[in-house]
Amino acid sequence: MYNQTGTLVREQRLSYGITEMTVGDLPEGMYIWHVESHLEILRSGKIIKLKK
């Protein structure tokens, strides 16, 4: 997962089924994520973290 400046802020290996990623320690803002396998991007999206 990358922040708005393109800095890698989180990386996690996924397994089959549902995988959750904790973002509570990240500052508010927009983050870009992608899932890749063998250097091919399978899915991507955005996460927007807001203040509580």
N, C-alpha and C positions, 0 to 999 in steps of 0.2 A: 504494500500500500504506500502511496506517495502523497506528500503534501502539495500545496499549490505551487511551490517553487520547483517541484520535481525531485525533491529529496526523498529517498527511501526511508520510511519511518517504521515500517513493520513488514516482516516476512514470516510466513508460516507454511509449513508443509501440510497439505490436506490429505485426508484419508477418505475412504468411501463413506457415504452417508452425509450427515449434517455436521458441519464444522463451524464453530462460533469463534469470533475474534473479539477480544476485549479492547475497547477504545476509550475507557474511562480515564486513562492516564494521558491521553492526547489533548492538546489545546483545541478550543473550538475552531472550526474552519471546514474547508472542503478537502476531501481526500479522494484520490483515484485508486481503484483496485483492479486487478486482473488475475485471472486464473490461467496458467499456462501448463502445457504438457509437451515435452520434447520440443521446446522453443516455439510452440504454436499457441497463440492466445485463444482460449476457448470461450471465455466470458470476461466482460469488464463492466465497470460501473462507477458511480460516484456515491460517496457518503458525505452528508453534511452534518456536522456535529454542532449543536446549539448549546447555549448556556442552560443550566437547570433553573 
